[in-house]
Amino acid sequence: MTGAVIEVSDLVVRYGTATALDRVGLTVEAGEAVALIGPNGAGKTSLVNAILGVLRPAAGRARVRGRAALVPEGRQMFDDLTVADNLALGAWRRRRERGARDTARVYEVLPRLAELKDRRAGSLSGGEQQMVAFGRALMADPDVLVVDELSLGLAPLVTAGLAGHLRALNAERGLAVLLIEQNARLALDLCARGYVLEAGRIRAEGTAAELASGSAVADAYLGGA
Ligand code: ATP
């Protein structure tokens, strides 16, 4: 696939009289990894919901070409189901025989999941659960993966391991990624390009290097580094 897989333009989202997103524009090209950085309450979840079509914008549009799959904030597993059953739920819209092929493909990309497949999801560590959430999203054979807070609640070493998987999926398999993160250092390390969302508006955009050296991002998100 070539061209934009996610195209957001002049997007406005309101809750009652409160404006959560104010004329937001963002693009993810096929095969690209793009970061969306912003503090709590900036409107990141609203943007994800608009992209996935579960929220109706007041104005503007959010368009996805191909298939988008979400790795949701907080993982959202079915704790009492096994890892394998949680993965199967990621393929609920696909035919059964395809589901089996998709499972094999996911185990190939994330071999640790094959080892864990009969475990109850609720018994896994946070990092393992995040890997299940990744696997479940990959079951949809997406063109673009939307990752909402990769690092949330995970130890740095665990986050680094997951980041490695994400990097490989992007670099080796050409999977486009929109990575939504409060951890700007991680996001700019993984992604070539990014946007900074603050109080519902895009405050900065550019290459990872530009954003990292820009004073607004450096001061606010990288501890002045
Ligand atoms: P967080 O990282 O804390 O989830 P966020 O960047 O994802 O934050 P959103 O959840 O999109 O931000 O929220 C953006 C703004 O819209 C916030 O001010 C929030 O309080 C408000 N908001 C979100 N959902 C609703 C809702 N259902 N009703 C009213 N206000 C909402």
Residues whose N, C-alpha, C, O or C-beta is under 5 A from the ligand:
A	BS01	ATP	Y15 A20 P39 N40 G41 A42 G43 K44 T45 S46 L47
